[in-house]
């Protein structure tokens, strides 16, 4: 059995038209674990912040967003090394100082994956 830890940190600057320009920090961390019965578990967490440069035309304030993401997947090879099945769940939350941009999202999936 083996495992891996991964992560990253970055800064993003987007230059766009009018009130769509922003700068923000991004962080990502996760772990991949091989479990008994040839199962592979991957857990990931992400954080993104965006501070917009200009006042929003519609709302009259500078927009500030923070996005949180958590994901978990469990997979297993079902035929040799090229066919596997994967179940996953992802949760995303976007906080904003403008209520119209706030949301929560849950995504659940079951996939059959062929890799050559």
C-alpha positions as CSV (number, residue, x, y, z in Angstrom):
1,X,0.0,0.0,0.0
2,X,1.2,3.5,-0.8
3,X,0.1,7.0,-0.3
4,X,0.8,10.5,-1.6
5,X,0.3,14.0,-0.2
6,X,0.0,16.9,-2.6
7,X,-0.6,20.6,-2.4
8,X,-0.1,24.0,-4.0
9,X,-0.3,27.7,-3.5
10,X,-0.7,30.4,-6.1
11,X,-1.8,33.9,-7.0
12,X,-4.0,34.7,-9.9
13,X,-4.4,38.0,-11.7
14,X,-7.2,38.4,-14.2
15,X,-7.3,41.5,-16.4
16,X,-10.7,41.8,-18.0
17,X,-13.3,44.3,-19.1
18,X,-14.8,46.8,-16.6
19,X,-15.8,45.1,-13.3
20,X,-14.5,41.6,-14.1
21,X,-10.8,42.2,-13.2
22,X,-9.6,40.6,-10.0
23,X,-6.7,39.2,-8.1
24,X,-6.8,36.3,-5.7
25,X,-5.0,33.5,-3.9
26,X,-5.5,29.8,-4.6
27,X,-4.6,26.9,-2.3
28,X,-5.0,23.2,-2.8
29,X,-4.2,20.2,-0.6
30,X,-5.0,16.5,-0.7
31,X,-4.0,13.0,-0.1
32,X,-4.2,9.8,-2.1
33,X,-4.3,6.5,-0.3
34,X,-4.2,2.9,-1.5
35,X,-6.6,0.8,0.7
36,X,-7.2,-2.9,1.1
37,X,-9.2,-4.7,-1.6
38,X,-7.3,-2.6,-4.3
39,X,-9.3,0.5,-3.4
40,X,-7.9,4.0,-4.0
41,X,-9.1,6.9,-1.9
42,X,-8.4,10.5,-2.9
43,X,-9.4,13.5,-0.7
44,X,-9.0,17.1,-1.9
45,X,-9.5,20.5,-0.4
46,X,-9.3,23.8,-2.3
47,X,-9.6,27.5,-1.3
48,X,-9.9,30.4,-3.7
49,X,-10.2,34.1,-2.9
50,X,-11.0,36.8,-5.4
51,X,-11.0,40.6,-4.8
52,X,-12.3,42.5,-7.7
53,X,-10.4,45.6,-8.8
54,X,-13.3,47.9,-9.7
55,X,-16.8,48.7,-8.4
56,X,-19.5,46.3,-9.7
57,X,-21.6,48.3,-12.2
58,X,-24.9,46.8,-11.1
59,X,-24.4,46.7,-7.3
60,X,-22.1,49.8,-6.7
61,X,-19.6,48.0,-4.5
62,X,-16.4,46.0,-5.1
63,X,-17.1,42.3,-5.2
64,X,-15.2,39.9,-2.9
65,X,-15.6,36.2,-3.3
66,X,-14.3,33.2,-1.3
67,X,-14.8,29.7,-2.7
68,X,-14.3,26.5,-0.6
69,X,-14.2,23.0,-2.2
70,X,-14.0,19.5,-0.7
71,X,-13.9,16.3,-2.7
72,X,-13.6,12.6,-2.0
73,X,-13.4,9.8,-4.5
74,X,-13.1,6.0,-4.1
75,X,-12.1,3.9,-7.1
76,X,-11.2,0.3,-7.8
77,X,-9.8,-1.5,-10.9
78,X,-12.3,-4.0,-12.2
79,X,-10.6,-5.4,-15.2
80,X,-6.8,-5.5,-15.5
81,X,-5.1,-2.1,-15.3
82,X,-7.3,-0.2,-17.8
83,X,-10.9,-0.4,-16.5
84,X,-12.0,1.0,-13.2
85,X,-15.1,2.1,-11.4
86,X,-15.2,5.3,-9.3
87,X,-17.6,6.9,-6.9
88,X,-17.2,10.6,-5.9
89,X,-18.7,13.4,-4.0
90,X,-17.8,17.1,-4.3
91,X,-19.0,20.0,-2.2
92,X,-18.5,23.6,-3.3
93,X,-19.4,26.8,-1.3
94,X,-19.0,30.3,-2.7
95,X,-19.3,33.2,-0.2
96,X,-19.6,36.7,-1.6
97,X,-20.3,40.1,-0.3
98,X,-23.0,40.2,-3.0
99,X,-25.8,37.7,-2.2
100,X,-26.5,36.9,-5.9
101,X,-23.1,35.3,-6.2
102,X,-23.4,33.0,-3.1
103,X,-24.2,29.3,-3.6
104,X,-23.7,25.8,-2.3
105,X,-23.3,22.9,-4.7
106,X,-23.2,19.1,-4.1
107,X,-22.2,16.8,-6.9
108,X,-22.3,13.0,-6.7
109,X,-21.0,10.7,-9.4
110,X,-20.5,7.1,-10.3
111,X,-18.2,6.5,-13.3
112,X,-16.8,3.6,-15.4
113,X,-13.4,4.7,-16.6
114,X,-11.3,3.1,-19.4
115,X,-7.7,4.2,-19.6
116,X,-5.3,3.1,-22.3
